[in-house]
């Protein structure tokens, strides 16, 4: 057996373009595996010169899966830059739209992207290991999944005119009030959506019970955890302070997102277009932390909606109150967040203020900078703009949710490759597990490089003199 | 008759056009009865079948060397190539990068940004593709069907795919070309 390199390209059922290279030792064990994010667009540069009020329309084009996150982060940076905090009903409507997005993005990820691995199996035939295979295997469940995503998309469309790249939030508020008819229409589907989410939660819990061995050896490692919280450390997705805890759950920082440059920085590795954010005090890579559903449920102490909080208590008990480190529990955490998002959308729709027409603050006091922070489905999203007195941007800095997980995804890929890949007879299912490690984080690579997007698989075997000796393709 | 084979891929875009395809909602069941979905970003086949597919769909523009390879491979292996969405049809929002060029954009992202530490550098590992001038797909390969929109609506996508699946060329006109 000679030393070899395996290339998995593109990684599928994730958003964006990435590949994995696995460098093997001569004895058939894995030496190291790399997660390369392979795309760059350059929003930070080409948004220079645009007007601050255009940003809620330009930046959603960073990502069509979570366009609402960019739409709202840009509007929040706009509120800050224009010195125009939105009235409460506008904040509620934005949060409602955001809950729609959490439901559709998380729901789509669980059922359509990760679901085939969990429901059909990591080792099932790659030709049918997808949503079409799911339709054949379990049509009723698939219809429910489609309706779950549809409900989230319909919230977005009813509030903001379009399902993808909506037109709604503007600096100082929003451009449309909610009508009674629309509110009543959205309320109709709440119960059924909660039921589908609970079915999903049961699926992941049953799966976890049957696959405890995989759960406990599949990319389990300590990191810090990072995300927005309410003042009393409850789950918060629209606005709040950022809490950072260490691997043992101890709070390291709780700070206003506007001070992010004092707390975190980004490292560049030559082998990826995705940067590596880290906690400055600990340096890179010791200061690496995780965000997104697992990160958020690790930093919070409760969830302020009843059904989600009951499930959260079960989640918290998985590691006796300590942070949950298992990469595969991202799926469980993600569905608990869907439950929260549906319950929270329900609360917002039942609040009479949601129908108020006081939706825009037009008293502007333009500042030199504006910063907007939000919890996107995949983690904390930061938009930072510098502007001229006329509102034209001179500089833009974006730290996008998937980026925070870059070190963890790289670590997960390396860890899963070392655990599951054993040469010389390398099976497709082994490689699919490596992809599944990335999938668990639900990366949005277009988002994260404002710039990424590809992941299929090809396996190339090189001998010690770096000659290509074998190519295996998943096609 | 065998179901027509359809493959798709995303180049430099935002995945929004594929999400708009999923926005056909329950009609996805009907669609999978009409077509055989092969390699796509949401299935696990890594590239279009070597012996060809009937319809190839590309979302996103071409802004690096890897996109160019993928577009050429799709063209070689499909009978009808669809450019889906504004990025594929015109270059779209990502084409704004051509005002500064890729070099300046890379410098801003990986060296100058305020959050990047003092060790910033433009990634150049041979495993990575090279950014190029941003192009519409038709600047690189021949395109048979253009479907504009950011994204095109689910109804338009469903119409285009069901026409192609039944061996007809879709005729996009009137309000099918409108989006807001």
Boltz contact constraints between the chains, C-beta under 6 A:
constraints:
  - contact:
      token1: [A, 12]
      token2: [B, 44]
      max_distance: 6.0
  - contact:
      token1: [A, 13]
      token2: [B, 42]
      max_distance: 6.0
  - contact:
      token1: [A, 15]
      token2: [B, 15]
      max_distance: 6.0
  - contact:
      token1: [A, 36]
      token2: [B, 127]
      max_distance: 6.0
  - contact:
      token1: [A, 38]
      token2: [B, 128]
      max_distance: 6.0
  - contact:
      token1: [A, 38]
      token2: [B, 129]
      max_distance: 6.0
  - contact:
      token1: [A, 40]
      token2: [B, 131]
      max_distance: 6.0
  - contact:
      token1: [A, 41]
      token2: [B, 12]
      max_distance: 6.0
  - contact:
      token1: [A, 41]
      token2: [B, 94]
      max_distance: 6.0
  - contact:
      token1: [A, 42]
      token2: [B, 97]
      max_distance: 6.0
  - contact:
      token1: [A, 42]
      token2: [B, 105]
      max_distance: 6.0
  - contact:
      token1: [A, 44]
      token2: [B, 108]
      max_distance: 6.0
  - contact:
      token1: [A, 44]
      token2: [B, 109]
      max_distance: 6.0
  - contact:
      token1: [A, 45]
      token2: [B, 100]
      max_distance: 6.0
  - contact:
      token1: [A, 45]
      token2: [B, 104]
      max_distance: 6.0
  - contact:
      token1: [A, 45]
      token2: [B, 105]
      max_distance: 6.0
  - contact:
      token1: [A, 45]
      token2: [B, 108]
      max_distance: 6.0
  - contact:
      token1: [A, 46]
      token2: [B, 96]
      max_distance: 6.0
  - contact:
      token1: [A, 46]
      token2: [B, 97]
      max_distance: 6.0
  - contact:
      token1: [A, 61]
      token2: [B, 14]
      max_distance: 6.0
  - contact:
      token1: [A, 61]
      token2: [B, 93]
      max_distance: 6.0
  - contact:
      token1: [A, 63]
      token2: [B, 14]
      max_distance: 6.0
  - contact:
      token1: [A, 64]
      token2: [B, 14]
      max_distance: 6.0
  - contact:
      token1: [A, 64]
      token2: [B, 15]
      max_distance: 6.0
  - contact:
      token1: [A, 64]
      token2: [B, 16]
      max_distance: 6.0
  - contact:
      token1: [A, 64]
      token2: [B, 19]
      max_distance: 6.0
  - contact:
      token1: [A, 65]
      token2: [B, 15]
      max_distance: 6.0
  - contact:
      token1: [A, 65]
      token2: [B, 19]
      max_distance: 6.0
  - contact:
      token1: [A, 126]
      token2: [B, 44]
      max_distance: 6.0
  - contact:
      token1: [A, 129]
      token2: [B, 44]
      max_distance: 6.0
  - contact:
      token1: [A, 130]
      token2: [B, 43]
      max_distance: 6.0
  - contact:
      token1: [A, 132]
      token2: [B, 32]
      max_distance: 6.0
  - contact:
      token1: [A, 132]
      token2: [B, 37]
      max_distance: 6.0
  - contact:
      token1: [A, 135]
      token2: [B, 32]
      max_distance: 6.0
  - contact:
      token1: [A, 146]
      token2: [B, 25]
      max_distance: 6.0
  - contact:
      token1: [A, 146]
      token2: [B, 26]
      max_distance: 6.0
  - contact:
      token1: [A, 150]
      token2: [B, 25]
      max_distance: 6.0
  - contact:
      token1: [A, 163]
      token2: [B, 23]
      max_distance: 6.0
  - contact:
      token1: [A, 164]
      token2: [B, 16]
      max_distance: 6.0
  - contact:
      token1: [A, 164]
      token2: [B, 19]
      max_distance: 6.0
  - contact:
      token1: [A, 164]
      token2: [B, 20]
      max_distance: 6.0
  - contact:
      token1: [A, 164]
      token2: [B, 151]
      max_distance: 6.0
  - contact:
      token1: [A, 261]
      token2: [B, 114]
      max_distance: 6.0
  - contact:
      token1: [A, 265]
      token2: [B, 115]
      max_distance: 6.0
  - contact:
      token1: [A, 265]
      token2: [B, 117]
      max_distance: 6.0
  - contact:
      token1: [A, 266]
      token2: [B, 115]
      max_distance: 6.0
  - contact:
      token1: [A, 266]
      token2: [B, 116]
      max_distance: 6.0
  - contact:
      token1: [A, 267]
      token2: [B, 117]
      max_distance: 6.0
  - contact:
      token1: [A, 268]
      token2: [B, 110]
      max_distance: 6.0
  - contact:
      token1: [A, 268]
      token2: [B, 120]
      max_distance: 6.0
  - contact:
      token1: [A, 268]
      token2: [B, 121]
      max_distance: 6.0
  - contact:
      token1: [A, 270]
      token2: [B, 123]
      max_distance: 6.0
  - contact:
      token1: [A, 270]
      token2: [B, 125]
      max_distance: 6.0
  - contact:
      token1: [A, 271]
      token2: [B, 125]
      max_distance: 6.0
  - contact:
      token1: [A, 271]
      token2: [B, 127]
      max_distance: 6.0
  - contact:
      token1: [A, 273]
      token2: [B, 123]
      max_distance: 6.0
  - contact:
      token1: [A, 397]
      token2: [B, 113]
      max_distance: 6.0
  - contact:
      token1: [A, 397]
      token2: [B, 114]
      max_distance: 6.0
  - contact:
      token1: [A, 397]
      token2: [B, 115]
      max_distance: 6.0
  - contact:
      token1: [A, 399]
      token2: [B, 115]
      max_distance: 6.0
  - contact:
      token1: [A, 446]
      token2: [B, 14]
      max_distance: 6.0
  - contact:
      token1: [A, 446]
      token2: [B, 15]
      max_distance: 6.0
  - contact:
      token1: [A, 453]
      token2: [B, 10]
      max_distance: 6.0
  - contact:
      token1: [A, 456]
      token2: [B, 46]
      max_distance: 6.0
  - contact:
      token1: [A, 456]
      token2: [B, 47]
      max_distance: 6.0
  - contact:
      token1: [A, 457]
      token2: [B, 46]
      max_distance: 6.0
  - contact:
      token1: [A, 474]
      token2: [B, 46]
      max_distance: 6.0
  - contact:
      token1: [A, 475]
      token2: [B, 45]
      max_distance: 6.0
  - contact:
      token1: [A, 475]
      token2: [B, 46]
      max_distance: 6.0
  - contact:
      token1: [A, 475]
      token2: [B, 47]
      max_distance: 6.0
